[in-house]
Amino acid sequence: MQSVDVTTLTALCRELQTHWIPSRLEQVYQRDRHTIALALRTLKKRSWLTISWHPQAARLGIGDSPPRTPDTFTFSDQLRHQLKGYALISLEMIAPWERVVDLQFAKRPGDRPVWHLFVEIMGKYSNVILTDAKQQIITVGHQVTANQSSVRTVETGQPYQFPPALTGTLPKLEEPYERWQERISLIPGALQKQLLNSYRGLSPVVANLMIQAANLDPKQSTDTLKSSDWEQLFHLWQTWLKTLETGDFQPGWTEEGYTVLEWGMVKPASNVQTLINQYYQDQINQQTFKQLHHQLQQKLASLLKKLRVKASNFTQRLQQSAEADQYRQQGDLLMAHLHQWQPGMKSITLKDFETENPVKIPLNPEKNAVQNAQYLYKQHQKLKRARSAVEPLLAEVQGEIDYLEQVEGSLNQLDTYESSQDLQALEEIREELIQQNYLKSSTQDNSSQSDESLPYQYVTPSGLEVWVGRNNRQNDRLTFRTAGDYDLWFHTQESAGSHVLLRLEPGTKPDEADLQCAANWAAYYSRARLSEQVPVVYTEPKYVYKPKGAKPGMVIYKRERLLWGQPNQAQVYLKNQG
């Protein structure tokens, strides 16, 4: 993940100074343990300033509105208590080349600052610190005690100290070409490495973009550069430093991330704030998606393993109980042939009533024939009772397995992150498992959004829409809330999978290609995805029912018709779209 460097931070501050100073702070909301959002209002507009001290994504900039879930964090409550209603009158980096921004708040524009909110953007050491006018720390995003750092502590109640100043040579626009070249080429080595070793404040990203803009290789040795290479590189160096002074930044996307300079840009962005917000939100979403997907996958695998063991045990007990009739038949045979029993017999062979095949009956030599028959009848009753007790237990366990396999199928379909909708759908799966008591609810979890995620949407050859549920919540919503009277409902037969709707307007009649297309999607978004052909049923939504007490996504249907879905056709469509 690309870090906010001095160049990017300078560009962010320039834009914020231009458009948001002065402004009034109306609200404070903490999104998670690393991110707060300040609601700012000027005479013309209102928006949210995102401030993050995330170890990999520390930043500040105008971002999205926070979710509607309650804020339960102490840090934001303290900031709200101190800053709400105050005016943001200044936003400045504390010194050149330092990645610390001082946000100053006063009662009204033109007054002296009453509060300082220091935003330190320094990788894993990032932090947000609120101080009073005398720079006494009031509250801090992350307390740093003496046990955690011997260099600098950051704790409530102590005086605020700036981070240790950068050591080494800082870039200067006034530095002559000869001195600059001598400094970099003094010790031969890889060009990018020598640039970074020679100057502080230069980030690897800027150095790499600068070298590539000069048509050079970052790993190229400095002693192989020609005079023209050095001159071109110095020109770009000067251009970079002038941009930092003038603020003439060019925000845009690169092949691997973003830039606020014109070098390496493949797609421009409207402004720095939008660029940074979109990049880091997407990166954090991807990171969260991977972690949550892995956690849910592990949990489902563990639950299913335990349930399958339980189902296997119940099945074995049922198989044993199937012998109940055999015990009764043996008892009847013995009672019908009491005269053939002799004392001390360990077994007796008698002819079956119907087939006349020999039946060998084990006996207890210490009991007489009637007592042995009574024992057989007791075993019959015992196993019969066991069957009536085990059958509902097995049905219950099998129902849980079917449900969790359905959830697992939805999870497997969400195997890669493409957009925020994927993360939202994944969070809905987690919430569903919490509601069904398969997962415990975590405290201070504000990551879930209040909005509902959207289903997959595709188009048939004749232009009809096909909607596919991403999870059980969506499946229920599609089937029982979204589906219209003229739509058709599709689902794989006897296999866990998504609910699929073929959307139809009144009077529209789908042709065979439309029906086949919807069946292909139903087959693709199911546990039978790897099969060549999958049986898919379809019917009108009014013939789909949810049994009383059924878990999310579990339904029954009638008046269904059968098609054979081809998952590979849906996969070909996705590849062509990609």
LOROVO-502749 format. One record per residue (C-alpha): x, y negated, z. Coordinates in steps of 0.2 Angstrom, whole numbers, padded with zeros to 4 digits, always signed. Layout:
! LOROVO-502749
XYZ...
This chain:
! LOROVO-502749
+0000+0000+0000+0007-0017-0005+0010-0029+0009+0006-0047+0010+0023-0056+0008+0028-0074+0010+0023-0078-0008+0006-0071-0006+0003-0079+0011+0009-0096+0004-0004-0094-0010-0018-0089+0002-0014-0103+0014-0014-0116-0001-0032-0110-0006-0038-0110+0011-0031-0128+0015-0039-0134-0001-0057-0127+0001-0059-0124+0020-0051-0138+0030-0060-0144+0039-0074-0132+0043-0084-0127+0058-0083-0110+0066-0101-0103+0068-0098-0085+0072-0085-0072+0076-0087-0053+0072-0075-0039+0074-0076-0026+0060-0064-0013+0068-0050-0013+0080-0039-0022+0068-0050-0034+0059-0060-0049+0064-0071-0061+0053-0074-0079+0056-0090-0087+0049-0084-0104+0042-0095-0118+0036-0091-0134+0027-0102-0147+0020-0105-0138+0004-0103-0119+0008-0102-0105+0021-0092-0089+0020-0082-0077+0031-0063-0078+0034-0056-0061+0036-0041-0059+0048-0033-0042+0050-0018-0036+0060-0019-0018+0052-0001-0010+0052-0002-0007+0033-0015-0021+0027-0012-0036+0038-0019-0051+0029-0031-0066+0030-0042-0073+0017-0060-0076+0012-0069-0059+0012-0086-0050+0012-0099-0053+0025-0098-0040+0040-0110-0026+0042-0126-0028+0053-0121-0016+0066-0118-0023+0083-0100-0029+0088-0095-0021+0104-0077-0026+0105-0070-0037+0119-0057-0047+0108-0070-0054+0097-0081-0058+0112-0067-0068+0120-0064-0077+0103-0082-0081+0102-0083-0088+0119-0068-0100+0116-0070-0105+0098-0088-0105+0093-0094-0122+0087-0076-0129+0086-0069-0136+0070-0055-0128+0060-0044-0143+0057-0028-0136+0051-0021-0120+0044-0002-0120+0041+0013-0107+0041+0023-0111+0057+0039-0113+0046+0046-0109+0029+0048-0091+0025+0039-0086+0041+0024-0075+0040+0015-0083+0054+0000-0094+0051-0006-0107+0064-0025-0110+0064-0029-0125+0074-0046-0129+0082-0053-0145+0089-0070-0151+0095-0072-0161+0079-0061-0166+0064-0048-0179+0068-0047-0174+0086-0031-0166+0094-0031-0146+0093-0038-0138+0108-0035-0120+0103-0022-0111+0092-0025-0095+0083-0009-0087+0078-0010-0074+0064+0006-0064+0063+0007-0054+0047+0023-0043+0049+0018-0025+0045+0017-0014+0059+0021-0028+0071+0006-0039+0065-0005-0047+0078-0018-0061+0081-0015-0072+0097-0026-0085+0104-0018-0099+0114-0023-0115+0122-0016-0132+0118+0000-0129+0128+0002-0112+0119-0003-0101+0134-0010-0085+0128-0028-0083+0132-0032-0067+0122-0023-0056+0110-0028-0043+0097-0014-0031+0103-0005-0032+0119+0014-0029+0118+0021-0025+0135+0039-0023+0140+0038-0004+0139+0033-0006+0121+0046-0019+0116+0062-0026+0124+0063-0040+0111+0047-0049+0113+0031-0046+0124+0014-0053+0120+0002-0052+0135-0012-0063+0141-0007-0077+0153+0011-0079+0147+0018-0093+0136+0017-0089+0117+0034-0087+0109+0036-0086+0090+0043-0070+0083+0062-0069+0081+0068-0080+0067+0074-0072+0051+0093-0070+0050+0103-0071+0034+0102-0082+0019+0086-0090+0014+0082-0094-0004+0084-0112-0009+0079-0121-0025+0095-0132-0023+0107-0118-0023+0118-0118-0039+0118-0104-0052+0137-0100-0049+0134-0098-0030+0118-0088-0032+0126-0076-0044+0142-0074-0034+0131-0070-0018+0122-0056-0027+0136-0049-0037+0149-0049-0023+0147-0031-0020+0142-0021-0035+0126-0011-0032+0108-0008-0038+0101-0025-0044+0085-0025-0033+0094-0019-0018+0107-0032-0020+0094-0046-0021+0085-0040-0006+0101-0038+0004+0107-0056-0001+0092-0065+0004+0079-0065+0017+0061-0069+0013+0061-0060-0004+0049-0046-0004+0053-0029-0014+0037-0033-0025+0043-0050-0030+0060-0044-0033+0054-0030-0044+0042-0040-0054+0056-0053-0057+0069-0040-0063+0056-0032-0075+0051-0049-0082+0069-0051-0086+0069-0035-0095+0081-0027-0083+0081-0011-0073+0079-0013-0054+0091+0001-0052+0104-0006-0064+0121-0010-0056+0125-0028-0055+0142-0026-0063+0133-0021-0079+0123-0037-0082+0128-0049-0096+0129-0068-0094+0112-0069-0103+0104-0057-0091+0111-0067-0076+0104-0083-0084+0087-0076-0088+0086-0069-0070+0091-0086-0062+0078-0095-0073+0065-0083-0066+0072-0085-0048+0070-0104-0050+0053-0102-0057+0048-0092-0042+0054-0105-0030+0046-0120-0039+0029-0110-0038+0031-0109-0020+0033-0128-0019+0020-0133-0031+0007-0120-0027+0004-0116-0046+0000-0098-0042-0007-0085-0055-0017-0072-0046-0020-0055-0055-0019-0036-0055-0003-0027-0060-0001-0008-0064+0002-0004-0046-0006-0017-0036-0007-0036-0037+0003-0052-0040+0001-0071-0037+0014-0074-0050+0012-0072-0069+0025-0058-0070+0018-0041-0073+0000-0046-0073-0012-0034-0083-0028-0043-0078-0031-0060-0071-0041-0063-0055-0052-0078-0052-0043-0083-0036-0031-0077-0023-0044-0074-0010-0055-0063-0021-0040-0053-0027-0033-0050-0009-0050-0045-0002-0054-0033-0016-0037-0025-0016-0036-0022+0003-0054-0017+0005-0052-0004-0008-0035+0002-0001-0043+0004+0017-0058+0012+0010-0048+0025+0001-0038+0028+0017-0053+0030+0027-0061+0041+0014-0047+0053+0014-0046+0054+0033-0065+0056+0035-0067+0069+0021-0053+0079+0029-0061+0078+0046-0078+0083+0039-0071+0097+0029-0062+0105+0044-0077+0103+0055-0089+0112+0042-0076+0126+0039-0075+0129+0058-0094+0129+0060-0097+0140+0046-0084+0152+0051-0092+0154+0068-0109+0156+0061-0104+0169+0049-0096+0179+0063-0112+0178+0073-0123+0182+0057-0112+0198+0054-0114+0203+0072-0133+0201+0071-0133+0211+0055-0124+0225+0062-0136+0226+0077-0150+0226+0064-0142+0241+0055-0141+0250+0071-0159+0246+0075-0164+0254+0058-0160+0271+0066-0175+0268+0078-0187+0279+0067-0174+0292+0066-0174+0294+0085-0193+0295+0085-0193+0308+0071-0180+0319+0080-0190+0317+0096-0206+0323+0087-0196+0338+0079-0190+0343+0096-0207+0342+0104-0214+0353+0090-0201+0366+0092-0199+0367+0111-0199+0386+0110-0183+0386+0100-0174+0377+0114-0162+0387+0125-0153+0381+0141-0136+0375+0138-0138+0370+0120-0128+0355+0114-0137+0353+0098-0152+0361+0089-0155+0362+0070-0173+0360+0064-0182+0358+0048-0189+0341+0043-0208+0340+0043-0209+0333+0025-0193+0339+0016-0189+0354+0026-0171+0349+0025-0161+0354+0041-0160+0341+0054-0146+0343+0067-0151+0335+0084-0138+0332+0097-0144+0337+0115-0138+0335+0133-0135+0352+0139-0139+0347+0157-0157+0342+0152-0172+0353+0146-0180+0351+0129-0194+0339+0135-0181+0328+0144-0170+0327+0128-0186+0322+0118-0190+0308+0131-0172+0302+0129-0174+0301+0110-0191+0291+0112-0183+0279+0124-0169+0276+0111-0182+0273+0098-0191+0260+0109-0175+0251+0114-0169+0249+0096-0186+0244+0091-0186+0230+0104-0169+0225+0098-0174+0223+0080-0189+0211+0085-0177+0201+0096-0162+0200+0083-0172+0197+0067-0177+0179+0072-0160+0175+0079-0152+0181+0062-0165+0170+0052-0160+0155+0063-0142+0158+0060-0144+0161+0042-0154+0145+0041-0140+0135+0049-0128+0143+0037-0139+0138+0022-0140+0120+0028-0121+0118+0032-0117+0126+0015-0128+0113+0007-0119+0099+0017-0102+0107+0012-0107+0107-0006-0111+0088-0005-0094+0085+0003-0085+0095-0011-0093+0084-0024-0086+0069-0015-0069+0075-0017-0061+0058-0024-0064+0040-0020-0070+0030-0035-0080+0015-0026-0086+0010-0010-0102+0020-0014-0092+0036-0011-0086+0031+0006-0104+0026+0010-0111+0042+0005-0097+0051+0015-0102+0041+0031-0120+0046+0028-0115+0064+0029-0106+0061+0045-0121+0052+0052-0132+0066+0047-0121+0079+0056-0121+0068+0071-0140+0067+0071-0141+0086+0069-0129+0088+0084-0115+0096+0075-0103+0081+0078-0101+0069+0093-0104+0050+0090-0088+0040+0092-0088+0024+0102-0085+0007+0094-0087+0014+0077-0093-0001+0066-0087+0006+0049-0104+0012+0044-0114+0000+0033-0133-0003+0035-0136-0002+0017-0141+0015+0009-0129+0022-0004-0134+0025-0022-0136+0041-0031-0126+0046-0046-0135+0040-0062-0133+0047-0079-0142+0046-0096-0149+0060-0107-0146+0060-0126-0163+0051-0129-0159+0038-0116-0168+0045-0100-0161+0042-0083-0155+0057-0072-0152+0053-0054-0142+0065-0043-0141+0065-0024-0124+0063-0016-0129+0070+0001-0144+0077+0010-0150+0060+0015-0151+0054-0003-0158+0071-0008-0173+0068+0004-0174+0050-0002-0175+0055-0020-0187+0069-0018-0200+0061-0006-0198+0042-0008-0190+0038-0025-0198+0052-0036-0213+0046-0046-0229+0055-0052-0221+0057-0070-0203+0062-0065-0197+0080-0065-0187+0088-0050-0172+0100-0053-0163+0111-0042-0152+0126-0043-0161+0143-0039-0155+0151-0023-0139+0141-0022-0135+0125-0012-0135+0109-0023-0140+0092-0026-0158+0086-0029-0160+0079-0047-0173+0068-0054-0177+0066-0073-0185+0049-0072-0200+0047-0084-0211+0033-0088-0230+0036-0090-0233+0044-0107-0215+0049-0109-0212+0068-0114-0194+0074-0112-0187+0085-0126-0177+0101-0124-0161+0091-0124-0166+0080-0110-0172+0095-0099-0156+0104-0103-0145+0089-0098-0154+0087-0081-0151+0106-0078-0133+0104-0083-0131+0090-0069-0140+0101-0056-0129+0115-0060-0113+0104-0060-0118+0097-0043-0120+0113-0034-0110+0127-0026-0111+0137-0042-0101+0123-0052-0088+0136-0058-0100+0148-0066-0103+0147-0085-0122+0147-0083-0133+0143-0067-0151+0147-0065-0160+0130-0062-0178+0127-0058-0188+0112-0061-0206+0106-0056-0216+0091-0053-0211+0082-0037-0228+0084-0029-0225+0103-0029-0209+0101-0018-0212+0102+0001-0202+0100+0017-0206+0114+0030-0210+0107+0047-0194+0105+0057-0183+0108+0042-0166+0100+0042-0162+0086+0029-0161+0092+0011-0170+0108+0014-0186+0110+0004-0197+0123-0004-0206+0122-0020-0219+0130-0031-0225+0130-0050-0207+0130-0055-0200+0134-0072-0183+0141-0076-0168+0134-0086-0150+0139-0087-0139+0125-0083-0121+0124-0090-0109+0115-0078-0095+0114-0091-0106+0103-0102-0108+0090-0088-0089+0091-0084-0085+0087-0103-0097+0072-0102-0087+0065-0086-0070+0068-0095-0076+0058-0110-0083+0044-0099-0066+0044-0089
